């Protein structure tokens, strides 16, 4: 429940959450087949990699900004 504490402004660590967004914002950058990785075209494994990186960024921001 709400304990009456006011949450602070955004921490600079929250900017880390923009990294996955910016990396996948412009599809022509990664819309290609090569280099493939374990049979997956670059387009697919690049996006899958950023899903994992986004989860890691979210976890790090949560740990560093948790009050």
C-alpha beads as a LAMMPS data file, in Angstrom:
LAMMPS data file: protein, C-alpha beads

67 atoms
66 bonds

1 atom types
1 bond types

-500.0 500.0 xlo xhi
-500.0 500.0 ylo yhi
-500.0 500.0 zlo zhi

Masses

1 110.0

Atoms # bond

1 1 1 0.000 0.000 0.000
2 1 1 0.929 3.621 -0.144
3 1 1 3.081 4.501 2.861
4 1 1 2.870 8.264 2.443
5 1 1 6.384 8.707 1.036
6 1 1 6.609 10.823 -2.054
7 1 1 8.529 9.195 -4.870
8 1 1 11.417 11.244 -6.156
9 1 1 11.991 12.484 -9.647
10 1 1 13.450 10.285 -12.291
11 1 1 16.915 9.027 -11.581
12 1 1 19.636 9.267 -14.233
13 1 1 19.550 5.462 -14.202
14 1 1 16.143 5.628 -15.870
15 1 1 17.871 6.852 -19.017
16 1 1 19.255 3.332 -19.340
17 1 1 15.724 2.241 -20.253
18 1 1 15.950 4.309 -23.432
19 1 1 18.809 2.215 -24.772
20 1 1 16.703 -0.737 -26.061
21 1 1 14.129 1.658 -27.473
22 1 1 16.701 3.667 -29.406
23 1 1 18.537 0.565 -30.635
24 1 1 15.394 -0.862 -32.246
25 1 1 13.866 2.428 -33.345
26 1 1 15.237 2.454 -36.895
27 1 1 14.540 -0.917 -38.632
28 1 1 16.552 -0.157 -41.809
29 1 1 19.646 -0.403 -39.592
30 1 1 19.045 -4.086 -38.814
31 1 1 16.795 -5.173 -41.702
32 1 1 19.264 -7.584 -43.298
33 1 1 19.965 -11.285 -43.489
34 1 1 23.674 -11.397 -42.749
35 1 1 25.411 -12.088 -40.452
36 1 1 23.311 -15.065 -39.480
37 1 1 23.657 -16.713 -36.083
38 1 1 22.751 -20.386 -35.530
39 1 1 20.668 -20.255 -38.692
40 1 1 18.730 -17.116 -37.749
41 1 1 18.946 -14.056 -39.992
42 1 1 20.405 -10.935 -38.406
43 1 1 16.972 -9.270 -38.298
44 1 1 15.607 -11.895 -35.891
45 1 1 18.564 -12.510 -33.618
46 1 1 19.241 -8.779 -33.257
47 1 1 15.711 -8.211 -31.981
48 1 1 15.862 -11.253 -29.712
49 1 1 19.156 -10.029 -28.288
50 1 1 17.571 -6.664 -27.474
51 1 1 14.733 -8.402 -25.629
52 1 1 17.350 -9.896 -23.304
53 1 1 19.263 -6.615 -23.038
54 1 1 16.031 -4.735 -22.261
55 1 1 15.216 -7.200 -19.484
56 1 1 18.718 -6.764 -18.051
57 1 1 18.441 -2.954 -18.250
58 1 1 15.077 -3.047 -16.500
59 1 1 16.483 -5.262 -13.748
60 1 1 19.521 -3.014 -13.232
61 1 1 17.380 0.132 -13.060
62 1 1 15.044 -1.549 -10.592
63 1 1 17.928 -2.581 -8.348
64 1 1 19.607 0.819 -8.447
65 1 1 16.485 2.929 -7.967
66 1 1 14.566 0.763 -5.512
67 1 1 13.956 2.672 -2.299

Bonds

1 1 1 2
2 1 2 3
3 1 3 4
4 1 4 5
5 1 5 6
6 1 6 7
7 1 7 8
8 1 8 9
9 1 9 10
10 1 10 11
11 1 11 12
12 1 12 13
13 1 13 14
14 1 14 15
15 1 15 16
16 1 16 17
17 1 17 18
18 1 18 19
19 1 19 20
20 1 20 21
21 1 21 22
22 1 22 23
23 1 23 24
24 1 24 25
25 1 25 26
26 1 26 27
27 1 27 28
28 1 28 29
29 1 29 30
30 1 30 31
31 1 31 32
32 1 32 33
33 1 33 34
34 1 34 35
35 1 35 36
36 1 36 37
37 1 37 38
38 1 38 39
39 1 39 40
40 1 40 41
41 1 41 42
42 1 42 43
43 1 43 44
44 1 44 45
45 1 45 46
46 1 46 47
47 1 47 48
48 1 48 49
49 1 49 50
50 1 50 51
51 1 51 52
52 1 52 53
53 1 53 54
54 1 54 55
55 1 55 56
56 1 56 57
57 1 57 58
58 1 58 59
59 1 59 60
60 1 60 61
61 1 61 62
62 1 62 63
63 1 63 64
64 1 64 65
65 1 65 66
66 1 66 67
